[in-house]
Amino acid sequence: PKERAKEIEGVLDWMRQHDISPLDEDFPDMFQKISSIPVSQRSPEDRQKDVDNVMSWMRQGKPSDLDTPDNEFAKIDQILPQKKDQSPEDRAKEIEGALDWCRSHGFKPREDGSIPGFKK
């Protein structure tokens, strides 16, 4: 009961600080749900392994036998513009981030290096 009372007190303090009254007619409308924040479906360890694999692939001259079975490293490397003074580690992280985004959203880069269109 004491913890609950503290929570209620905290909410009421916040409402006072923001000049919000629970008696306002539009009170419930002020607090609409926000959409979820996308989170990677892969563990940090798996993502680091991908970064390491991209680094290996880059160090070996980008051979297709060290790429994923679908040559995703090469396709994404082709899509992403090279940044001025970008380190190999930063490039590997950028490629992995794009690959993770594609995987999380169900996209696969096409043979021509493009990503299929999507709807909002």
N, C-alpha and C positions, 0 to 999 in steps of 0.2 A: 503493500500500500504506500509506503514512503517513497519508493522509487517511482511509482506511478504519479504521485503528487508532484514530485520534482519534474517529471516529464511534462505534466500539464502546466506547471508554473513556467517552465522554459518556453513552452509554446505561447503562453499568454504574454510573457515578456517580449518575445520576438514580434508578436502581433502588435503590441504597444509601440515598439520601436519603429515599426513599419506603418504605423497609423492605419491598422486594419481592425475592424470590429467584426465579431462573429454575428452581429445583428444586421450587417449590411446585406441587402437583398442579393447582390451579385457575389457574395462571399464564396460560394462553392465554385463559381465560374472562374475565380481568380487562380485556382489551383488545378489546372488541367494537367493530365498526364503528359509527360514528355516521351518521345520515342526512345527506344532502347539504344544504348551505345554499342556499336559493333566491337566485338571482342574476338581475338584470334581463336580459332578452334584448335590450334596446335600448341603444344607446351613450349615454354621458353627453351628447353633443351632441344626439342625438335627443330625449332626455328634457328638456334645457334648451329645445329648440325647442317642445316641448309646453307647458312652463311659460310660455314667452313667448306662445304661442297662447292659453292660458287667460287670461293677463293681458290680452291684447288683447280677448278675448271679454268679459271682465268690464268693462273700461274703456268699451266700446262699448254697454254696457247689456244684455249677454247675448243678442244677436240670434242666431237660429238659423242665419243664413247664415255666421256666423263660427265656428260649432261644427263638430264632426266630422260626416261624412255621417249618422251614426246618432244625432246629438245627445247624445253621451256626456258632454260637459262638463256640460250641463244636468241630465242624469240623475244623475250623480255628485254634482253640487252639491246636488241635492234630497235625496240619501241622507245625505250627511255633515252632521252638526250643526254649526252656526256656533259657533265658540268666542268667548268674551267677549274683546274687544279684539284680535281676530285681524286682522293686517294683510292687505291684498290680496295681497301677495307670499306670505305664509304660506298663505293660502287657495288660491292658484294651485298652490303646491307640494303641498299636501294633495290637491287634486283630481288633479294629475298622478300623485302616488304611488298613489292609489286606481286610477286608470286603468291605470297600469303593472302593478299587481297583478292587475287583471282580465285584462289582455292576457296576462300571464305564466301565468295559470291557466286560460285559455280561457273566461272568463266575459264576458258582455256584459250591461250593465244593461238591465232590461226597460223597456217603455214606462211602467209605473207607478212607475218609480224603484227597483224592487227588484232584487236580484241572485239568480239561481236558486240553489236549495239545492245543497249538495255533500256528498259522503261523505268520511269520513276514509280 
